[in-house]
Amino acid sequence: MQRSLDGEHRRGKRISTEELQRERSVENYLRGALMPRWMERLREIQSGTERHRSRLATDYAWLREQHADDPERFAREWTALVRDRSFDDVNGLVQDHNEWYPVERQLPIDPSTGEYVLIAGRPYTREELTPEWALAQFPPEL
């Protein structure tokens, strides 16, 4: 059976004039996403942080077990292990968040300070994961 492309055999809805005239821009693209990029990125930061915390917990428990009788060696080896750990995957997302979040959310600027306004009384920036963060989560003590 041959199909006709005109008239009654056409399927789907007509595109409205308003839709055809809507400006195509990066801003409209970002606004039109199912989930805004800033929200996806915050979710990725959260899951990446949890992933690192879980891996640190596993390594911490294993090393504590290995050096249960030698607290000084545990502290030395745990600190060295944490200092060698890379958090670059999450830190790259944190850097992107800190740079782009105010633009993506169109945060207003406080005219008296020239800084972006606080979100619910808190800064919008996120802290990067560092060895100090890891050692605060899992102290080098038995």
Backbone as CSV, one residue per row, in Angstrom:
resi,resn,N_x,N_y,N_z,CA_x,CA_y,CA_z,C_x,C_y,C_z
1,MET,0.837,-1.183,0.000,0.000,0.000,0.000,0.882,1.247,0.000
2,GLN,0.612,2.145,-0.868,1.391,3.364,-0.973,0.774,4.442,-0.086
3,ARG,1.632,5.167,0.592,1.145,6.229,1.481,1.337,7.589,0.848
4,SER,0.394,8.421,1.100,0.468,9.793,0.611,1.033,10.669,1.716
5,LEU,1.849,11.631,1.377,2.426,12.535,2.362,1.577,13.771,2.580
6,ASP,0.498,13.883,1.873,-0.338,15.070,2.065,-1.741,14.668,2.487
7,GLY,-2.456,15.636,2.963,-3.863,15.446,3.286,-4.117,14.553,4.484
8,GLU,-5.102,13.689,4.335,-5.618,12.931,5.474,-4.688,11.821,5.950
9,HIS,-3.686,11.459,5.208,-2.813,10.357,5.592,-1.637,10.802,6.464
10,ARG,-1.485,12.067,6.649,-0.382,12.596,7.458,-0.655,12.299,8.934
11,ARG,0.357,11.865,9.668,0.202,11.541,11.081,0.926,12.582,11.933
12,GLY,0.521,12.676,13.193,1.170,13.600,14.107,0.466,14.940,14.154
13,LYS,0.991,15.787,15.057,0.378,17.113,15.228,1.119,18.130,14.382
14,ARG,0.389,19.146,14.022,1.010,20.254,13.306,1.865,21.051,14.286
15,ILE,2.963,21.566,13.837,3.823,22.409,14.659,3.235,23.810,14.643
16,SER,3.036,24.333,15.834,2.408,25.650,15.925,3.353,26.738,15.410
17,THR,2.763,27.844,15.002,3.538,28.992,14.548,4.435,29.502,15.666
18,GLU,3.896,29.485,16.885,4.685,29.941,18.043,5.940,29.084,18.223
19,GLU,5.788,27.787,18.083,6.926,26.877,18.223,7.944,27.102,17.113
20,LEU,7.471,27.322,15.917,8.373,27.557,14.787,9.147,28.863,14.942
21,GLN,8.558,29.844,15.637,9.207,31.144,15.782,10.029,31.266,17.055
22,ARG,9.993,30.248,17.916,10.753,30.313,19.173,12.246,30.365,18.874
23,GLU,12.918,31.252,19.573,14.351,31.428,19.374,15.110,30.178,19.800
24,ARG,16.047,29.746,18.982,16.897,28.608,19.291,18.177,29.153,19.915
25,SER,18.419,28.776,21.167,19.625,29.245,21.842,20.056,28.211,22.869
26,VAL,21.269,28.334,23.327,21.793,27.435,24.356,20.967,27.573,25.628
27,GLU,20.598,28.791,25.962,19.808,29.017,27.177,18.473,28.283,27.114
28,ASN,17.788,28.393,25.967,16.513,27.699,25.816,16.704,26.185,25.812
29,TYR,17.806,25.737,25.235,18.100,24.302,25.237,18.279,23.805,26.670
30,LEU,19.057,24.545,27.468,19.289,24.142,28.854,18.001,24.186,29.667
31,ARG,17.182,25.189,29.441,15.912,25.298,30.160,14.937,24.201,29.753
32,GLY,15.052,23.725,28.511,14.113,22.739,28.003,14.468,21.304,28.345
33,ALA,15.629,21.062,28.959,16.027,19.696,29.305,15.078,19.126,30.355
34,LEU,14.959,17.819,30.355,14.099,17.174,31.347,14.555,17.508,32.762
35,MET,15.840,17.434,32.974,16.405,17.805,34.264,17.517,18.808,33.982
36,PRO,17.488,19.962,34.611,18.531,20.959,34.338,19.927,20.407,34.635
37,ARG,20.909,20.880,33.876,22.281,20.368,34.027,22.793,20.559,35.445
38,TRP,22.470,21.681,36.077,22.971,21.910,37.434,22.434,20.846,38.382
39,MET,21.223,20.397,38.150,20.626,19.379,39.006,21.285,18.017,38.759
40,GLU,21.526,17.694,37.490,22.234,16.449,37.159,23.625,16.452,37.790
41,ARG,24.304,17.595,37.688,25.667,17.693,38.210,25.681,17.535,39.726
42,LEU,24.719,18.146,40.428,24.650,17.979,41.881,24.412,16.522,42.249
43,ARG,23.582,15.853,41.465,23.338,14.421,41.699,24.626,13.628,41.480
44,GLU,25.379,13.960,40.437,26.643,13.275,40.156,27.666,13.544,41.263
45,ILE,27.697,14.774,41.773,28.601,15.106,42.880,28.243,14.273,44.104
46,GLN,26.946,14.200,44.416,26.490,13.434,45.576,26.831,11.949,45.440
47,SER,26.538,11.371,44.291,26.812,9.937,44.119,28.317,9.671,44.078
48,GLY,29.089,10.565,43.476,30.549,10.405,43.464,31.142,10.507,44.860
49,THR,30.618,11.433,45.652,31.091,11.581,47.033,30.766,10.327,47.834
50,GLU,29.568,9.803,47.664,29.181,8.567,48.360,30.038,7.390,47.911
51,ARG,30.356,7.321,46.630,31.214,6.257,46.104,32.596,6.330,46.750
52,HIS,33.168,7.533,46.827,34.481,7.685,47.466,34.403,7.341,48.946
53,ARG,33.355,7.786,49.614,33.198,7.497,51.042,33.114,5.983,51.278
54,SER,32.383,5.287,50.421,32.237,3.839,50.548,33.571,3.118,50.334
55,ARG,34.314,3.531,49.318,35.626,2.916,49.057,36.594,3.205,50.193
56,LEU,36.557,4.426,50.696,37.409,4.763,51.838,37.045,3.906,53.056
57,ALA,35.763,3.717,53.302,35.322,2.910,54.441,35.833,1.477,54.320
58,THR,35.771,0.919,53.120,36.252,-0.446,52.898,37.751,-0.530,53.148
59,ASP,38.516,0.401,52.575,39.967,0.405,52.762,40.343,0.645,54.220
60,TYR,39.606,1.526,54.862,39.848,1.857,56.278,39.662,0.618,57.148
61,ALA,38.560,-0.094,56.943,38.284,-1.294,57.735,39.349,-2.361,57.493
62,TRP,39.739,-2.545,56.248,40.756,-3.544,55.924,42.092,-3.196,56.571
63,LEU,42.504,-1.941,56.464,43.792,-1.529,57.030,43.772,-1.582,58.554
64,ARG,42.655,-1.239,59.159,42.530,-1.360,60.626,42.698,-2.801,61.061
65,GLU,42.116,-3.697,60.297,42.238,-5.116,60.619,43.679,-5.591,60.468
66,GLN,44.352,-5.132,59.424,45.737,-5.541,59.175,46.703,-5.038,60.241
67,HIS,46.417,-3.860,60.795,47.346,-3.235,61.750,46.689,-2.986,63.107
68,ALA,45.825,-3.889,63.519,45.100,-3.721,64.788,46.046,-3.651,65.981
69,ASP,47.214,-4.262,65.860,48.171,-4.280,66.978,49.231,-3.183,66.894
70,ASP,49.180,-2.359,65.846,50.207,-1.315,65.678,49.554,0.000,65.228
71,PRO,49.061,0.808,66.188,48.358,2.055,65.828,49.214,3.057,65.049
72,GLU,50.497,3.125,65.346,51.360,4.077,64.638,51.528,3.698,63.167
73,ARG,51.710,2.408,62.918,51.842,1.953,61.524,50.521,2.168,60.781
74,PHE,49.400,1.863,61.443,48.087,2.103,60.816,47.948,3.572,60.422
75,ALA,48.255,4.463,61.363,48.115,5.906,61.096,48.995,6.327,59.926
76,ARG,50.225,5.839,59.902,51.169,6.199,58.840,50.682,5.678,57.478
77,GLU,50.267,4.414,57.429,49.852,3.821,56.160,48.501,4.372,55.693
78,TRP,47.602,4.606,56.634,46.299,5.160,56.258,46.456,6.567,55.687
79,THR,47.269,7.372,56.350,47.501,8.743,55.874,48.143,8.723,54.487
80,ALA,49.102,7.847,54.271,49.757,7.745,52.963,48.764,7.297,51.894
81,LEU,47.929,6.325,52.233,46.936,5.829,51.274,45.962,6.951,50.888
82,VAL,45.497,7.691,51.872,44.539,8.780,51.605,45.198,9.879,50.783
83,ARG,46.439,10.216,51.078,47.123,11.285,50.341,47.375,10.899,48.883
84,ASP,47.470,9.581,48.603,47.682,9.116,47.233,46.376,8.962,46.453
85,ARG,45.257,9.031,47.147,43.945,8.819,46.515,43.583,10.026,45.659
86,SER,43.030,9.753,44.488,42.591,10.832,43.597,41.083,11.031,43.722
87,PHE,40.684,12.267,43.869,39.270,12.639,43.911,38.914,13.504,42.698
88,ASP,39.737,13.415,41.650,39.603,14.301,40.489,38.248,14.187,39.794
89,ASP,37.655,12.989,39.782,36.374,12.825,39.092,35.301,13.714,39.718
90,VAL,35.228,13.716,41.034,34.233,14.539,41.732,34.670,16.005,41.740
91,ASN,35.953,16.244,41.936,36.427,17.627,42.010,36.224,18.384,40.702
92,GLY,36.313,17.693,39.574,36.018,18.338,38.292,34.566,18.794,38.231
93,LEU,33.666,17.947,38.729,32.251,18.319,38.776,32.015,19.483,39.736
94,VAL,32.707,19.467,40.879,32.566,20.545,41.859,33.049,21.865,41.252
95,GLN,34.161,21.822,40.546,34.675,23.038,39.905,33.679,23.570,38.866
96,ASP,33.122,22.650,38.058,32.114,23.066,37.077,30.895,23.660,37.775
97,HIS,30.469,23.018,38.850,29.318,23.520,39.603,29.583,24.934,40.121
98,ASN,30.722,25.118,40.764,31.033,26.418,41.357,31.144,27.520,40.310
99,GLU,31.555,27.145,39.104,31.681,28.141,38.035,30.345,28.423,37.340
100,TRP,29.555,27.388,37.068,28.392,27.537,36.207,27.055,27.621,36.921
101,TYR,26.964,27.153,38.149,25.676,27.139,38.850,24.998,28.515,38.877
102,PRO,25.713,29.583,39.258,25.013,30.880,39.316,24.486,31.338,37.955
103,VAL,25.182,30.993,36.892,24.736,31.364,35.547,23.528,30.520,35.159
104,GLU,23.626,29.202,35.392,22.535,28.301,35.016,21.256,28.605,35.793
105,ARG,21.383,29.011,37.044,20.213,29.322,37.873,19.817,30.784,37.786
106,GLN,20.623,31.565,37.080,20.397,33.002,36.941,20.246,33.659,38.310
107,LEU,21.215,33.373,39.179,21.179,33.931,40.529,21.347,35.448,40.473
108,PRO,20.599,36.157,41.277,20.789,37.612,41.343,22.083,37.950,42.078
109,ILE,22.583,39.128,41.808,23.811,39.609,42.459,23.424,40.650,43.497
110,ASP,24.043,40.535,44.653,23.836,41.515,45.721,24.583,42.787,45.329
111,PRO,23.887,43.896,45.095,24.559,45.115,44.635,25.561,45.678,45.634
112,SER,25.357,45.411,46.918,26.273,45.966,47.913,27.615,45.228,47.943
113,THR,27.612,43.943,47.586,28.862,43.171,47.633,29.375,42.784,46.261
114,GLY,28.483,42.775,45.267,28.881,42.325,43.939,28.968,40.806,43.839
115,GLU,28.532,40.099,44.866,28.559,38.633,44.906,27.151,38.097,44.642
116,TYR,27.109,36.834,44.197,25.807,36.196,44.021,25.148,36.019,45.384
117,VAL,23.826,36.061,45.396,23.092,35.934,46.653,23.220,34.517,47.196
118,LEU,22.982,34.378,48.498,23.023,33.072,49.140,21.748,32.298,48.808
119,ILE,21.844,30.999,48.817,20.702,30.129,48.588,20.267,29.589,49.948
120,ALA,19.093,29.988,50.401,18.579,29.595,51.727,19.599,29.938,52.821
121,GLY,20.248,31.072,52.655,21.197,31.531,53.664,22.576,30.896,53.578
122,ARG,22.796,30.047,52.590,24.087,29.371,52.444,24.684,29.665,51.075
123,PRO,26.023,29.618,50.990,26.642,29.814,49.670,26.305,28.641,48.738
124,TYR,26.288,28.897,47.452,25.967,27.859,46.471,27.161,26.962,46.190
125,THR,28.357,27.391,46.546,29.564,26.646,46.208,29.644,25.339,46.998
126,ARG,30.341,24.367,46.413,30.597,23.081,47.053,32.097,22.967,47.284
127,GLU,32.447,22.266,48.328,33.861,22.050,48.643,34.386,20.835,47.889
128,GLU,35.617,20.918,47.436,36.241,19.785,46.768,36.613,18.719,47.794
129,LEU,36.713,17.482,47.319,37.154,16.393,48.171,38.680,16.433,48.232
130,THR,39.207,16.381,49.430,40.647,16.469,49.648,41.072,15.373,50.624
131,PRO,42.378,15.137,50.741,42.835,14.196,51.773,42.373,14.621,53.172
132,GLU,42.321,15.918,53.426,41.853,16.401,54.726,40.392,16.023,54.959
133,TRP,39.576,16.108,53.916,38.182,15.681,54.007,38.110,14.199,54.362
134,ALA,38.910,13.385,53.658,38.907,11.941,53.897,39.385,11.611,55.313
135,LEU,40.418,12.312,55.776,40.942,12.042,57.126,39.965,12.500,58.205
136,ALA,39.157,13.501,57.904,38.128,13.915,58.858,37.013,12.861,58.915
137,GLN,36.713,12.235,57.771,35.700,11.177,57.724,36.191,9.912,58.434
138,PHE,37.469,9.603,58.210,38.069,8.378,58.735,39.427,8.725,59.350
139,PRO,39.432,9.097,60.626,40.671,9.548,61.276,41.714,8.440,61.369
140,PRO,42.974,8.814,61.319,44.054,7.816,61.367,44.333,7.336,62.790
141,GLU,43.290,6.900,63.447,43.425,6.417,64.820,42.687,5.093,64.956
142,LEU,43.269,4.176,65.722,42.593,2.891,65.974,41.588,3.035,67.088
